[in-house]
C-alpha cells in the first residue's frame, strides 16, 4: 500500500481530498493530513512514500517543508498543489526535485495518477540507489586502478563523484603487495583481506592475479609515525604469509600531493619491488632506497655506464664480446673503488630491471640468485672479481636468450644487426634500408626485431649512433660539425639537440666534461 500525507491550509479541501477520492481502490492509504508545514513535519516518517502539499501556507510553506522532507527522508516523493502558478514557485520546486506540480482546483484523477507515478519513480530511484551503493566499491576500485595505470584526466571527474572524500590537495601514498608464486590469484584475496583489516584507511585494489595496490589519502604529508605504522603492518602481513609458505614482497612509494601523482606513485612502489631480484630477499622495500646509486658527475663513470646500456638486448656473440671488452676497459679506468662500485652497481641495476620484465622465459628465482651473487661480488670482491662476475652474468643470460630463439629467427636477427652496421648513419639509413639488406619486408623486420630483442629498430639505431657519437667526441681533433656529419646529422644544430635529449649534455659539454 502506498502511504501519502496531505497538507493544505484549506481544511475543507484536505478533508475532501482524503474522503472523496477512492484511494484504497488504487492501492493508496492516506496515512495523515495537516494544515501547515510545521504540523506536517511531525507526521513525516520513514513509512511516508508521497507528500502532497500546498505551496503557500502559514508558519512553514511548502518550499520549506519540502526542503525538510528531502533532507531527512530522501525516499519521499513530493507533489505540489497550488492556485499560484507563478514561475518562481515552479523554479523553487524544480530545484528541490519536486516530482510534479498540480494547479488548483485539483483534478482528482490527475492527482491519483500523479501519486501513482511519483511512487513508481521513487521505487525506481531507491532501487537504483541501492544498486549504486552495492556496486560503489567496485566502481571505486576500477577508477583507482585506471588512475594508477595513468588515466588521470579520464578518471578525475568520476573520482570526484564516487570517491568525494579524496580531494585534489591531499597527499597520496601507494603500497604494492606482490604475491610472487604460482596460484597467486587464490592468495591475493587473502592479502587484500589482511591489508584492509590492518590498514582500514587505505583503499585496496587488486591490479592482477598477484599484485595488490593499497592507496592512502591524507590531508597533510604523512609523518614518520604514520609511515612507520604502515611499514609495521606490511611487515606483519609479510611474516604471516611466510608462515603459510608464501613469497610476498611489498613496495612502498613516496608521499606526493595531488591526483596527478598517482601513476608515478604506483610505478615507484613497483620499482621498489624489484629490489627482491637484486637483493634476493622478500622484504618491505621503500622507494627512495631502490633508485640507482647516485654517482658523482664523473666522465669516466658516465662512460662506463654508457658501455653497459643495451647489453641485455645484444644477442650476436661477436658484438657482445666487443661490448664487454669496451666495458672492461671503461671499468678499468675507474681507479677509485667507490666510483667503480657505483658504476658497476648502476649497470647491474639497469640489466636486472630488463631481465625481470618477463621477456625471458626463465626461472626468476634462479635469475634473482645470480644477480644477488654478482652484487655481492661487486661489493665484497676485488675490482677484477667484480668485472668478471658482471661480464659472466651478461654472457650467461645472452646464451640463455639466444638458445630460446629459433635458428631462423636468430639468423635473421644477426643479419639485421650486420645490416644496421652496414647502412651507417646517412639520411637514407633506417628500417627501409635494413629491410632491403636482409630481403624482408620492413613490417616483418620491425615486428621480429621488437619481439626478439624488446627494442625497436629506431631505438637500436639511436643506440648505435649515440655510441659512435660518444666515441668520436673523445677525439679532440674532430670538430663538432664533423662528428655531426659522421653520425648522419648534416645540420649541427639538430645534432646538438638530439645529443642533449639522449644524454642530458650538449656535445661540447660532453667533450669538456672529461
Long-range contacts (C-beta under 8 A, 24 or more apart in sequence): 1-27, 1-28, 1-29, 2-27, 2-28, 2-29, 2-49, 2-50, 2-115, 2-116, 2-119, 3-28, 3-29, 3-31, 3-47, 3-48, 3-49, 3-50, 4-28, 4-29, 4-30, 4-31, 4-48, 4-49, 4-50, 4-51, 4-52, 4-115, 5-30, 5-31, 5-32, 5-33, 5-34, 5-40, 5-43, 5-44, 5-48, 5-50, 5-51, 5-52, 5-53, 6-30, 6-32, 6-33, 6-34, 6-52, 6-53, 7-33, 7-34, 7-35, 7-36, 7-37, 7-39, 7-40, 7-51, 7-52, 7-53, 7-54, 7-57, 7-62, 7-65, 8-35, 8-53, 8-54, 8-57, 8-81, 9-35, 9-36, 9-54, 9-57, 9-58, 10-54, 11-35, 13-106, 17-52, 17-106, 17-108, 17-111, 20-108, 21-108, 21-111, 21-112, 23-112, 26-112, 26-115, 26-116, 27-116, 28-112, 28-115, 28-116, 36-60, 37-61, 37-62, 37-64, 37-65, 37-68, 40-65, 41-65, 41-68, 44-68, 44-69, 44-72, 44-73, 44-76, 45-73, 46-73, 46-75, 48-73, 48-76, 49-75, 49-76, 49-77, 49-119, 49-122, 50-76, 50-77, 50-78, 50-79, 50-115, 50-118, 50-119, 50-122, 51-76, 51-77, 51-78, 51-79, 52-79, 52-81, 52-111, 52-115, 53-78, 53-79, 53-80, 53-81, 54-80, 54-81, 54-82, 55-80, 55-81, 55-82, 55-84, 55-89, 55-93, 56-82, 56-84, 56-89, 63-89, 63-92, 63-93, 63-96, 66-93, 66-96, 66-98, 67-96, 70-96, 70-97, 75-122, 75-126, 76-122, 77-118, 77-119, 77-121, 77-122, 78-118, 79-111, 79-114, 79-115, 79-118, 81-106, 81-111, 136-162, 140-203, 141-203, 141-205, 141-206, 144-203, 144-205, 144-213, 144-215, 144-262, 145-205, 145-207, 145-213, 147-259, 147-262, 147-263, 148-174, 148-205, 148-207, 148-213, 148-215, 148-262, 148-263, 148-265, 148-266, 149-263, 149-266, 150-263, 152-259, 152-260, 152-262, 152-263, 156-259, 159-259, 163-203, 165-217, 166-217, 166-259, 167-217, 167-219, 168-258, 168-259, 169-257, 169-258, 170-217, 170-218, 170-219, 170-257, 170-258, 171-217, 171-218, 171-219, 171-220, 171-221, 171-222, 171-255, 171-256, 171-257, 172-215, 172-216, 172-217, 172-218, 172-255, 172-256, 172-257, 172-258, 172-259, 172-261, 172-262, 172-265, 173-215, 173-216, 173-218, 173-222, 173-227, 173-230, 173-252, 173-253, 173-254, 173-255, 173-265, 174-213, 174-214, 174-215, 174-216, 174-252, 174-253, 174-262, 174-265, 174-266, 174-268, 174-269, 175-202, 175-213, 175-214, 175-215, 175-216, 175-230, 175-234, 175-250, 175-251, 175-252, 175-253, 175-269, 176-207, 176-211, 176-212, 176-213, 176-214, 176-250, 176-251, 176-266, 176-269, 176-270, 176-272, 176-273, 177-211, 177-212, 177-213, 177-214, 177-234, 177-237, 177-248, 177-249, 177-250, 178-210, 178-211, 178-248, 178-249, 178-250, 178-251, 178-273, 178-276, 179-210, 179-211, 179-212, 179-241, 179-246, 179-247, 179-248, 180-210, 180-247, 180-248, 180-249, 180-276, 180-282, 180-364, 181-210, 181-246, 181-247, 184-209, 184-210, 185-209, 185-210, 187-241, 187-244, 187-246, 188-212, 191-237, 191-241, 191-248, 194-237, 194-240, 195-233, 195-237, 198-233, 198-236, 198-237, 199-230, 199-233, 213-266, 213-269, 215-262, 215-265, 218-255, 221-255, 221-257, 222-255, 227-252, 227-255, 231-284, 231-286, 234-284, 235-284, 238-282, 238-283, 238-284, 242-282, 247-282, 248-282, 249-273, 249-276, 249-282, 249-283, 249-284, 249-285, 250-283, 250-284, 250-285, 251-275, 251-284, 251-285, 251-286, 251-287, 251-290, 252-284, 252-285, 252-286, 252-287, 253-287, 254-287, 254-288, 274-352, 274-353, 274-356, 276-368, 277-352, 277-355, 277-356, 277-364, 277-367, 277-368, 277-371, 278-348, 278-349, 278-352, 278-368, 278-371, 278-372, 278-375, 279-372, 279-375, 280-368, 280-369, 280-371, 280-372, 292-345, 292-346, 292-349, 292-350, 293-341, 293-342, 293-345, 293-346, 293-349, 294-342, 295-339, 295-342, 295-343, 295-346, 296-339, 296-342, 297-513, 298-339, 299-513, 299-514, 300-330, 300-333, 300-334, 300-339, 301-334, 301-339, 301-342, 301-343, 302-513, 303-330, 303-333, 303-470, 304-330, 304-331, 304-333, 304-334, 304-343, 304-344, 304-347, 305-343, 305-346, 305-347, 305-350, 306-466, 306-467, 306-470, 307-347, 308-346, 308-347, 308-350, 308-351, 309-350, 309-463, 310-455, 310-463, 311-347, 311-351, 311-394, 312-351, 312-354, 312-355, 312-394, 312-397, 312-454, 313-354, 313-453, 313-454, 313-455, 313-460, 314-398, 315-398, 315-401, 315-402, 315-405, 315-410, 315-413, 315-414, 315-417, 315-452, 315-453, 316-413, 316-414, 316-417, 316-418, 317-398, 317-402, 319-417, 320-394, 320-395, 320-398, 324-391, 324-394, 324-395, 327-387, 327-390, 327-391, 328-387, 328-391, 331-383, 331-387, 331-390, 332-383, 332-387, 334-383, 337-383, 340-383, 340-386, 341-378, 341-379, 341-386, 344-378, 344-386, 344-387, 344-390, 345-375, 345-378, 345-379, 347-390, 348-374, 348-375, 348-378, 348-390, 348-393, 351-393, 351-394, 354-454, 355-397, 357-454, 359-454, 360-397, 360-400, 360-401, 360-404, 361-404, 362-397, 362-400, 367-397, 370-396, 405-452, 409-448, 409-452, 410-452, 412-438, 412-440, 412-448, 413-448, 413-449, 413-452, 413-453, 416-445, 416-448, 416-449, 416-457, 420-457, 420-460, 420-461, 420-464, 421-464, 424-488, 425-461, 425-464, 425-465, 425-468, 425-486, 425-487, 425-488, 426-488, 427-488, 427-490, 429-461, 429-488, 430-457, 430-458, 430-461, 431-457, 431-458, 462-502, 466-499, 466-502, 466-503, 469-495, 469-499, 469-507, 470-503, 470-510, 473-507, 473-510, 473-511, 474-511, 474-514, 476-511, 480-507, 480-508, 480-511, 483-507
